[in-house]
Amino acid sequence: MIRFLLRRLAQSLLLLWLVSVIGFAVLHLAPGGPLAEFTLIPGMTTAQLKLIAHQMGLDRPLPVQYWEWFRRMLVGNWGRSYRDSQPVLDVIASHLGPTLELMVSSTIIAILLGTWVGVLGAIRRYSVFDYLATVGAMIALSIPTFWFGLVVIYIFSVELAWLPAGNLYTIGNGSFVDYAVHLISPSIVLALVTIAIWSRYLRASMLEVVNQDYIRTARAKGMPERTILFRHTIRNALLPMITIAGLQLPTLLSGALVTETVFTWPGMGRLFLDSIGYRDYPVVMGILMFSAVLVLLGNLIADLLYAAADPRIRLD
Amino acid sequence: MTPPPRMDPDALLQVEDLSVRFRSDTGVVSALNGVTLAVRPGETVALVGESGSGKSVTSLAIMRLTPSPPGCEVGGRVWLRGTDGRPVDLLALPGEAMRKVRGDRIAMIFQEPMTSLNPVLTIGEQIAEAIAVHRGTSRASAWNAAGELLELVGIPEPRARLATYPHHLSGGMRQRVMIAIALSCDPALLIADEPTTALDVTVQAQILDLLRRLQKRTGMAVIFITHNLGVVAEIADRVMVMYAGRIVEEAAMRTLFQAPRMPYTVKLMRSVPRLQIGGERVALEAIPGSVPDPTNLPPGCAFAPRCSHAMEGTCDVVGPDLEEVQPGHFVRCVRWRELAGGTAR
């Protein structure tokens, strides 16, 4: 177990370093740069621009810039935002809450609904419900998130006026209910793809378990169908889903990017997008590293959970 | 429910004209074509045959565990004598009543001990849940009973084993656990579907020995399904040879081995390798051809296309009935009288 954790830690550190190198290179290779906004200032001269670039350290060779950033990052100095000079970690921290809220609520919706659809699709295989679920999942996977978000806004906010079209809360009203109501639309939009994926995988997993010899044994023992379903079938069918859930984490993060933009949700996804637009290198790199850590952590937790849930798996 | 007109007063289980058909893409599969058999309390009946002869389907149909895709038809009657002595047709029982029969009056063990136990439940849980569901006992007493059962089936350190998972045990040990589950509610009938096929020879012998001892102790009847004639000789009182979803010969074990009448049974016995050292090696006789396609059974005797005694115009036209050779010995062959006259080779 300790050995497993140490090995995973080493792998994760290597991976994080690779993410940082590739991210840094791609970011700096992209055309434009943080100096763009200064060029628009009336009376700006090339000499002054050069001076600013020098102050920001942007005139140095790329490897040197990387090394400077890397060295500081290791000791917790992630730099300051080019936009408002706030420390990167503070900027991330202030946007983390809304994103986590969105992710948690959409994950709960997705797992509850996805499990229900997947299990019912498997036990009523080839029923009308199963066909509807299959077609529905296909549609959900092919709809672009931003478009679905706009449709939800159009129907529920513009036409029906049941739900707010965006933002964290109504200004001047900070009640819990107000927060919750604002969370509904973006959570559903973000959950859609996960529901589709989760239900499809679970249905397949259920159908595989249903045909296992030990399910026949349970029937031969005279177990009631309910017990067979919950105690024997679903429990085994959910095992591979732990891995799927771990793999879904990055999708959730990137899905949040679009969803947050559509619903003007002040989370990490929108911060990332805005920071790229501004070529705010320190913030972009910060979010990149932070997300990478989150994803690696998610996968590690998934592996640990799998080992805890399946007595056949031993970590070493 | 009407009791069977001719249920053998001694029989525990009487299967009448059991048939299983299901529709597949290639046509109607006739997996079972009118199987009739009776099992008396305490006796061991072996069902013997090649793969695809309908042995397993028979046992699953008795338990009503045949896979039920749309278009699967099970016909006939399966009379089981209840604890009150009155026969009940299992095929006509409501689902919930049938569930209560399974694992209680009739228990079953399977061929694959490696996959027949739930990998995420402990052995104790898997035995105890069967006891709890049929006896309604508390968890603690069911757990206790599970420990005693493990001891009964010869698992070392039975109490400690209760909390372990199936993957900690070898195939032989897992089959013992399966037997413990099957015996947990003291069934009147145990259906053992090739319980030793997947095991090493030495372990096979141990399991057979265990089954025999337990049978003596509990007085349960056993339907033993196997393709291994050596095992049959070891354990069976009566033998039924199956071919293409029918019983083709039925006899007491000794009679069958000494004087088989059905050409198929004769061939089956000749295809068994024998232990012998020295002398000339006797060539094994394989039965030519293969089991007929169950979607397209031959019109006459199903074995005729592979039978060296098949007579054109007779065997491939008339489907023979089971005829009585002597009391308790039945054979399904139109030529059995001629062949018994010394020409049966």
Chai-1 contact restraints between the chains, C-beta under 6 A:
chainA,res_idxA,chainB,res_idxB,connection_type,confidence,min_distance_angstrom,max_distance_angstrom,comment,restraint_id
A,D213,B,E112,contact,1.0,0.0,6.0,A-B,restraint_1
A,D213,B,T115,contact,1.0,0.0,6.0,A-B,restraint_2
A,D213,B,S116,contact,1.0,0.0,6.0,A-B,restraint_3
A,Y214,B,S116,contact,1.0,0.0,6.0,A-B,restraint_4
A,Y214,B,L117,contact,1.0,0.0,6.0,A-B,restraint_5
A,Y214,B,N118,contact,1.0,0.0,6.0,A-B,restraint_6
A,T217,B,S116,contact,1.0,0.0,6.0,A-B,restraint_7
A,R219,B,L65,contact,1.0,0.0,6.0,A-B,restraint_8
A,A220,B,R102,contact,1.0,0.0,6.0,A-B,restraint_9
A,A220,B,M108,contact,1.0,0.0,6.0,A-B,restraint_10
A,K221,B,G103,contact,1.0,0.0,6.0,A-B,restraint_11
A,K221,B,A130,contact,1.0,0.0,6.0,A-B,restraint_12
A,G222,B,R99,contact,1.0,0.0,6.0,A-B,restraint_13
A,G222,B,R102,contact,1.0,0.0,6.0,A-B,restraint_14
A,G222,B,G103,contact,1.0,0.0,6.0,A-B,restraint_15
A,G222,B,D104,contact,1.0,0.0,6.0,A-B,restraint_16
A,M223,B,V133,contact,1.0,0.0,6.0,A-B,restraint_17
A,H232,B,N118,contact,1.0,0.0,6.0,A-B,restraint_18
A,R235,B,V120,contact,1.0,0.0,6.0,A-B,restraint_19
A,N236,B,V120,contact,1.0,0.0,6.0,A-B,restraint_20
A,P311,B,Y165,contact,1.0,0.0,6.0,A-B,restraint_21
A,R312,B,P119,contact,1.0,0.0,6.0,A-B,restraint_22
A,R312,B,H167,contact,1.0,0.0,6.0,A-B,restraint_23
